[in-house]
Every structure is written in structure tokens, then in C-alpha cells.
Amino acid sequence: MNIEVFDNQRSLLVSKERVVHIVEATLNFLKITTDILTVHLVSKQRIKELHLELFNDPSVTDCITQPFDLPKTKKKPHFLGEVFVCPWVAKTYAQKKGFDPYDELTLYIIHTILHLSGLEDTTPEKAAKMRVAEKKVLEHLKSNNIHLK
């Protein structure tokens, strides 16, 4: 499995190796196999640009998911998708709420992988299922001492 991490932001010091570990552990927990998944840690400006380009929405967002091959697709090489996560949003939100920004960023990474797995949060019912899945993955990571810092 090739997890590519590109860090093009300066808001939060993030270990690429730990991001890879979070992604691998999450995929394993969800029983998703893939050959390639790409994670982009992007700036506030870049996430705004992507949000506008992809969704015609100029606002800042926490993360964007671009799925390619569905998890069960028998394709070689299998490219699960590309995710864009904004550490600036995680840091800003965490400061307002008194959370750890690395925990918040971990949640965003999990959230994008859940989107790649097929979960959506476009209705209240789907969002509730997403929250339950996020919590399960977070608990699994914490119980195995897997974290970003």
C-alpha cells in the first residue's frame, strides 16, 4: 500500500509518517484495501480555492474528498482517492473549543477516509452514521496509541 502525503501548509507541524500510520490503521480497521491513497495537507487559501473549484463554494472548509476507485472495485492498481485536509481549520477550531488540534486533524483524516469508504453525511441520518463511525475509528486509534503527536 502506498500512502502519499504532501504537506503544503505552515499552520501546524505535522509528521508525514504519523499521517501514514493514521491512514493505514484506519484502512485496516475498516477492512479497506487499496494500492494508493493520497493525502494533501493544505493551507487555508488552497482549501478555499479547491472548495470553489470543485463545489462552487468560496468558503473555507475542513476537508475535501475526491474518491476514485470504490473500495470493493477489482482494479489494479487500485486508487482509493485523494483527500485534502486543512490543518489551519483544525487548529483554529480546536483553539475555539479547547481541543487538541492534532486530535481535530486526526478526525478530519478519518472523516475523509470514511467518505472514501462510501459513507456520506448529506442528510441528518447519514451524518449520524458518519459520527458513529468516526467515534469507533477514533476509539480504535486511541486504544492502540496511534496519534499525530
C-alpha positions as CSV (number, residue, x, y, z in Angstrom):
1,M,0.0,0.0,0.0
2,N,1.3,3.4,-1.0
3,I,0.0,6.3,1.2
4,E,1.3,9.5,-0.3
5,V,1.4,12.6,2.0
6,F,2.0,16.1,0.7
7,D,2.4,18.8,3.3
8,N,1.9,22.2,1.7
9,Q,0.9,24.3,4.8
10,R,2.5,26.1,7.7
11,S,-0.2,26.3,10.3
12,L,0.6,23.1,12.2
13,L,3.7,21.0,12.3
14,V,2.6,17.5,11.2
15,S,4.6,14.3,10.8
16,K,4.0,12.7,7.4
17,E,5.0,9.4,9.0
18,R,2.3,9.7,11.6
19,V,-0.3,10.7,9.0
20,V,0.6,7.5,7.1
21,H,0.2,5.5,10.3
22,I,-3.2,7.0,11.0
23,V,-4.3,6.3,7.4
24,E,-3.0,2.7,7.4
25,A,-4.6,1.9,10.8
26,T,-7.9,3.4,9.7
27,L,-8.0,1.5,6.5
28,N,-7.1,-1.7,8.3
29,F,-9.8,-1.1,10.9
30,L,-12.3,-0.5,8.2
31,K,-11.0,-3.5,6.2
32,I,-10.3,-1.5,3.1
33,T,-7.5,-2.5,0.8
34,T,-6.1,-0.2,-1.8
35,D,-2.8,0.3,-3.6
36,I,-2.7,4.1,-3.5
37,L,-4.3,6.9,-1.4
38,T,-3.1,10.5,-1.4
39,V,-3.3,12.9,1.5
40,H,-2.7,16.6,0.9
41,L,-2.3,18.9,4.0
42,V,-3.2,22.3,2.5
43,S,-3.3,25.9,3.5
44,K,-6.4,27.9,4.3
45,Q,-6.1,29.6,0.9
46,R,-5.7,26.3,-1.0
47,I,-8.7,24.7,0.6
48,K,-10.8,27.8,-0.3
49,E,-9.6,27.5,-3.9
50,L,-10.4,23.8,-4.1
51,H,-13.8,24.3,-2.5
52,L,-14.7,26.9,-5.1
53,E,-13.3,24.9,-8.0
54,L,-14.9,21.6,-7.0
55,F,-18.1,22.7,-5.3
56,N,-18.6,26.3,-6.4
57,D,-18.4,27.3,-2.8
58,P,-15.8,30.0,-1.9
59,S,-15.8,29.3,1.9
60,V,-13.1,27.7,3.9
61,T,-13.8,24.1,4.8
62,D,-12.0,21.5,6.9
63,C,-11.5,18.7,4.3
64,I,-12.4,17.6,0.8
65,T,-12.6,14.1,-0.5
66,Q,-12.1,13.0,-4.1
67,P,-12.9,9.3,-4.5
68,F,-11.6,7.4,-7.4
69,D,-12.0,3.6,-7.2
70,L,-14.7,2.3,-4.8
71,P,-13.3,0.1,-2.0
72,K,-14.6,-3.2,-3.5
73,T,-13.5,-2.4,-7.1
74,K,-11.2,-5.1,-8.5
75,K,-8.8,-2.8,-10.3
76,K,-5.0,-2.9,-10.4
77,P,-3.6,-0.6,-9.3
78,H,-6.5,0.4,-7.1
79,F,-6.5,4.1,-6.3
80,L,-8.9,4.8,-3.4
81,G,-8.7,8.5,-3.8
82,E,-7.3,11.8,-2.9
83,V,-8.1,13.8,0.2
84,F,-7.4,17.5,1.1
85,V,-7.2,18.4,4.8
86,C,-6.7,21.9,6.2
87,P,-4.7,21.9,9.4
88,W,-5.4,25.7,9.8
89,V,-9.1,24.9,10.2
90,A,-8.3,22.1,12.7
91,K,-6.0,24.4,14.7
92,T,-8.5,27.3,14.6
93,Y,-11.5,25.2,15.6
94,A,-9.5,23.4,18.3
95,Q,-8.4,26.7,19.9
96,K,-12.0,28.0,20.0
97,K,-13.3,24.8,21.6
98,G,-10.4,23.9,23.8
99,F,-9.5,20.8,21.9
100,D,-6.1,19.4,20.8
101,P,-5.5,20.5,17.2
102,Y,-3.9,17.1,16.4
103,D,-7.0,15.3,17.6
104,E,-9.1,17.5,15.4
105,L,-6.9,16.9,12.4
106,T,-7.0,13.2,13.1
107,L,-10.8,13.4,13.0
108,Y,-10.7,15.2,9.6
109,I,-8.4,12.5,8.2
110,I,-10.7,9.7,9.5
111,H,-13.7,11.6,8.1
112,T,-12.2,11.7,4.6
113,I,-11.4,8.0,4.6
114,L,-14.9,7.3,5.7
115,H,-16.1,9.3,2.7
116,L,-13.8,7.2,0.5
117,S,-15.4,4.1,2.0
118,G,-18.8,5.2,0.8
119,L,-20.2,6.9,3.9
120,E,-21.9,10.3,3.3
121,D,-23.2,13.0,5.6
122,T,-25.6,14.8,3.3
123,T,-28.7,14.1,5.5
124,P,-29.2,14.1,9.3
125,E,-29.5,10.3,9.2
126,K,-26.3,9.8,7.2
127,A,-24.5,12.4,9.3
128,A,-25.4,10.4,12.4
129,K,-24.0,7.2,10.9
130,M,-20.8,9.1,10.0
131,R,-20.4,10.4,13.6
132,V,-20.8,6.9,15.0
133,A,-18.2,5.5,12.5
134,E,-15.8,8.4,13.3
135,K,-16.1,7.7,17.0
136,K,-15.4,4.0,16.5
137,V,-12.3,4.7,14.5
138,L,-11.1,7.3,16.9
139,E,-11.6,4.9,19.8
140,H,-9.7,2.2,17.9
141,L,-6.8,4.5,17.2
142,K,-6.6,5.8,20.8
143,S,-6.8,2.3,22.3
144,N,-3.8,1.4,20.1
145,N,-1.9,4.6,20.9
146,I,-2.0,5.8,17.3
147,H,-1.9,9.6,17.2
148,L,-0.4,12.6,15.3
149,K,1.7,14.0,18.1
